[in-house]
Amino acid sequence: MLIDAAKVDMINGFLPTMFHKELFAAALHNLDDKANPLRFNNFAYSLRELLRHIFGHYAPDDNILNCSWYKNETDKENGVTRKQRMMYMIHGGILSDFFSEGMQEDLKDKMGAMVKAIDKLSKYTHIEPKTFNSQEGDVSVMVTETLDIVIDVLQLTDECRSEVRESVHGELYKCVDDVLSVNVFDALDDKSTHTSVDGYDLEYFTITDIDEAFITIQGEGTVYCTLQYGSGSDLRNDMGAVMEHSFPMTFECKSPTVKPYEIELHPTNIDIDDSGWYE
C-alpha cells in the first residue's frame, strides 16, 4: 500500500537509534506483502513493539517513579501505566497544570487516543476471524489513523518544550542579567583596568532536556562591555581611555521541574568567548 513518505520521515526524525528506525521500516514492510492475510497483524505486532521500545527509551521506570506527579495507578508495586510513560516522554517531571489550558486539553486527548490505538494494535496480535485477512481499504484507514496518532503524540514533545521556552523567557533574561552584573569573569576582567558589563542580548536559547527533576536550558548571546584604561583620575587628566566592545557568550542553566520559573545559573556555566579580541 502507498504510505505517505512525509509521515514516515516525520516519525523517523523522532526515533532515537538505528534499531528503532530499522524496526519501524520492518513494520511498514509487512504491509507490502499483500498476498499474506496476516500482513496487518504482523504490522500491528511490530508497531506496538516499536512504541514499547520508544517509551522505554525516553521514559525509564526509575525516572517516572521519581516524578512529583507520579502515583501508582496499577495493581503492581511501583507500576507504571502507558499514559505515565507518555507524560514523561512529553514533559518529564513538569506538572501538567503548568501548561496552558489548550495544551492540557491536547495532552489529554492525544494521549488518550494513543492508548486506544495501542489497544487496537494489541487486538490484531490475536488471530481471530474478525482480525484475520483485513481488506485493503480497512488496512489503509487503520495504518493512516495509527501513524497520525503516533505523530500527534511525538510532536507534543516539541510543542511542550516550546511552551516552556516561551513561559520562562522573561525569567531567563533576568537571571542571566543578574549573574553577569554581579560576577567577575576572567575573559572580561583582564581586558582593561576596569571592565563593566553594560548589558547583553539573548539571541537564542532552547530546552535541551527535561527529566524528572530539572529542565536544562542552553543559550547564546552577546555581552556588551565598557573597557576603561586608567583610573578615574587618569581619565579626568586625559591620561586614560574608554572604549566599548562586545563578546559572544554561551550558557547552560537549569530550573526545577516543580518550579520552572526558578532558574539556577552558576557563573561557571557562562562561557564568554574572547578569542576575537586577539585577532
Secondary structure as GFF3:
##gff-version 3
##sequence-region A 1 279
A	DSSP	alpha_helix	5	14	.	.	.	ID=ss1
A	DSSP	alpha_helix	18	29	.	.	.	ID=ss2
A	DSSP	three_ten_helix	30	32	.	.	.	ID=ss3
A	DSSP	alpha_helix	39	58	.	.	.	ID=ss4
A	DSSP	alpha_helix	61	65	.	.	.	ID=ss5
A	DSSP	alpha_helix	82	91	.	.	.	ID=ss6
A	DSSP	three_ten_helix	96	98	.	.	.	ID=ss7
A	DSSP	alpha_helix	101	123	.	.	.	ID=ss8
A	DSSP	three_ten_helix	129	131	.	.	.	ID=ss9
A	DSSP	alpha_helix	136	182	.	.	.	ID=ss10
A	DSSP	alpha_helix	186	189	.	.	.	ID=ss11
A	DSSP	beta_strand	194	210	.	.	.	ID=ss12
A	DSSP	beta_strand	214	229	.	.	.	ID=ss13
A	DSSP	alpha_helix	232	236	.	.	.	ID=ss14
A	DSSP	beta_strand	241	256	.	.	.	ID=ss15
A	DSSP	three_ten_helix	267	269	.	.	.	ID=ss16
A	DSSP	beta_strand	270	272	.	.	.	ID=ss17
A	DSSP	three_ten_helix	275	278	.	.	.	ID=ss18
###
